[in-house]
């Protein structure tokens, strides 16, 4: 059974910078962020995983990712992660 991960990254170089994403392979995706292969994160590398949540259903993971990218979701993440 595979999992779908919603993750929050924190920039080591600029700790106020965070990135929310969704992937099926967390370590591979982190490697791409740190290699500069992701346009949105290349400028603030290196990155570390701040938190990651596993979901069995991709649709649920995508819903949670969208929520974390919303205003109330960002406030929730700041408070709980």
C-alpha positions as CSV (number, residue, x, y, z in Angstrom):
1,X,0.0,0.0,0.0
2,X,1.4,3.4,-0.9
3,X,1.0,6.6,1.0
4,X,0.6,10.2,-0.1
5,X,2.5,12.8,1.9
6,X,1.6,16.4,2.5
7,X,4.8,18.1,3.8
8,X,6.0,21.4,5.0
9,X,9.6,22.4,4.3
10,X,11.6,25.1,6.1
11,X,14.5,26.8,4.5
12,X,17.8,26.5,6.3
13,X,19.1,29.6,4.7
14,X,16.0,31.7,5.4
15,X,14.0,30.0,8.3
16,X,11.0,32.3,7.8
17,X,10.4,30.6,4.4
18,X,8.2,27.6,4.2
19,X,6.9,25.5,1.4
20,X,3.9,23.1,1.4
21,X,3.7,20.2,-1.1
22,X,2.3,16.8,-1.9
23,X,4.3,13.7,-3.0
24,X,4.3,9.9,-3.0
25,X,8.0,9.8,-2.2
26,X,9.1,12.2,0.5
27,X,12.9,11.7,0.4
28,X,13.0,11.8,-3.4
29,X,11.0,15.1,-3.4
30,X,13.2,16.6,-0.7
31,X,16.2,15.8,-2.9
32,X,14.7,17.6,-5.8
33,X,14.0,20.7,-3.7
34,X,17.6,20.7,-2.4
35,X,19.0,20.1,-5.9
36,X,17.3,23.2,-7.2
37,X,15.0,21.3,-9.5
38,X,11.8,22.9,-8.1
39,X,11.3,26.4,-9.4
40,X,9.4,27.7,-6.4
41,X,12.0,26.5,-3.9
42,X,15.4,26.8,-5.7
43,X,16.1,30.3,-4.5
44,X,15.8,29.4,-0.8
45,X,17.6,26.0,-0.6
46,X,18.6,24.0,1.3
47,X,15.4,22.7,2.8
48,X,14.5,20.5,5.8
49,X,11.3,18.7,6.5
50,X,9.4,20.5,9.2
51,X,6.5,18.1,9.2
52,X,4.9,15.5,7.0
53,X,1.5,13.8,7.2
54,X,0.7,10.5,5.5
55,X,-2.6,9.8,3.8
56,X,-3.9,6.6,2.2
57,X,-6.2,8.5,-0.2
58,X,-4.6,10.9,-2.6
59,X,-7.8,13.0,-2.7
60,X,-7.7,13.6,1.1
61,X,-4.0,14.5,0.8
62,X,-4.7,17.0,-1.9
63,X,-7.6,18.5,0.2
64,X,-5.2,18.9,3.1
65,X,-2.5,20.5,0.9
66,X,-5.0,23.0,-0.4
67,X,-6.1,23.8,3.1
68,X,-2.5,24.4,4.3
69,X,-2.0,26.8,1.4
70,X,-5.1,28.8,2.4
71,X,-5.0,31.7,4.9
72,X,-6.6,29.7,7.7
73,X,-4.4,26.7,6.9
74,X,-1.2,28.8,7.1
75,X,-2.4,30.0,10.5
76,X,-3.1,26.5,11.6
77,X,0.3,25.3,10.5
78,X,2.1,28.2,12.3
79,X,0.2,27.2,15.5
80,X,0.5,23.4,15.3
81,X,3.7,22.7,13.4
